[in-house]
């Protein structure tokens, strides 16, 4: 009994079709990146805040950063425990670069928080507990974007 061995795994025609398909897919992916068809990806802004606790008081400190001048206002939310709704305040600067606060988001005409010096702190009297308190600080930027800059338990 003689067996013939066939050493061709794929015919040359199928091989060429596969190579053309790979080339077309690769070209489409590169074109999507080059021509911006991937959508608008927002860049991450660089600003920071820290939070500490002194007794039952929570102190949030704005540290500033490379994008500090584009921060319009900060939204600070403190949640003492899971059964209590968060206390939320908005902080911004007035024309004299003095820190102001309110319970609703300030209008776009307000002076940005970037006018305040790094190290500016806000104290939440009596908002803390003996357990871990959840503090979230979000920055609203002059381009209309928002970014959480601190999400921690103190």
N, C-alpha and C positions, 0 to 999 in steps of 0.2 A: 504494500500500500504506500503510495506516494502522496504526501501532503504538500501542497504549495503554500509557501509563506507569503503573505501580503504585507509588505513593509510600509505601505502608505496608510497613515492613520486618517488623514483628511485630504480630500481632493484639493488640488491647487485652486480651483474656482471658489470653493467654500472658504479657503484661507484668505483669498483676496477680498471676498465680501466681508469677512470678519475684520480685516485690517481697515477697510474703508469705513465700516460702522464705528470702530473705535476712534478713528480720526474725526469723523463728523461729531460724535459726542464730545470729544475733547475740545473741538473748535467751538461748539455751542456753549460749553461751560466757560471757556475763556472769554467769549464775546459777552456773556451775561455779566461778568465782572468788569470788563472794560467799558461797556456801555451803560453800566449802572442799573441793570435790570434786576438786581438783587434786592432792591428796596432801599429806603433811606434808613441807615443805621445811625442812631444818635451816639455821639461821643460821650464818654463818661467825664463828668466835671470833677475837678479836684478841690474839694473843700472838706472841712472836718469839724466835728464837735465831740466833746467828751461829757460824761455825766458822772457825778459822784453823789454820795449820800452822807449827810451829817445828821444823825438822829433821825427824825421823821421828815427832814427837809431834803429835797432833791435839788441839786445845783447842776445846771447845764451850762457849759462854757463853749462859746463859738471860737474855734481855733483859726479860722480863715483858711487860706490856701491860694493856689495859683489862679483859680477862677472866682475869687472872693468879690471882685468888682462887678460881676454879673449876677450876684445873688440879690434878688428883689426882696424876699422876705423868708423867714423860717417858720415852719409849723412844728411846734413841740407838743407832743402828746405823752402824758404820763398816766399809766394804768396801774393802780396800787395792787389790785388782784383781779382774778378773772370774773368776779361777779359785779365789779364796779365799772361803769363806762369810763373811758379815758377823759381826762381833763385836757382840752386842746386850746392852745393860745398861739396867736400869730405875732411875730416880732419883726419890726422893721425900723428904719431910721427916718427921722423927720428932716426938714431943711437944715436944721442946725446940727445934724449928725448926732442927735440924741435918740437913744433907744425908746421906742414906743411899743405898746402892745394892744391887742384887741382880740375879741372872741371870734371875729370873722376875718376872712382873707382881705387884706388891704387892696385898694384899687391900684391899677398900674401906674397911677400918677405919683405914688409915694416914692421917696428916695430909697435906693437900695440899701440892704443890710451891709453891703460891702463898704459903706461909709463908716461903719463902726470899727473900732480897732479890734484886732485879734485879741482874744482873752476876755471879751465881754461876756458876762455871766448873767444868768437868770435863775432866781431862786423860787422854788415851789414850796411854800411854807405848809407844813403839815400834810403833804401829799404822800410821803413815804410811809412804809410800814416796817415791821421787824423782818418781814420776808423779802423776797426778791421783787422789786418793782420794775415794770416794763417801761422803758423810755424810748420813744421814736422821734428823731429829728429829721424833717424833710426840708430841703431847700427848694424854693421856687426861683427859677432863673429868668432873666430879662428876655430870653428867647421863647419863653412860655413853657419850658420843660420843667419837670419836677424830678428830684432824685433824693432817695433816702440817704442821709449822710451819717446817721447813727441809729442803730437798732440794738439795744442792749438791756440787760437786767442789772440793776444796782441794788 
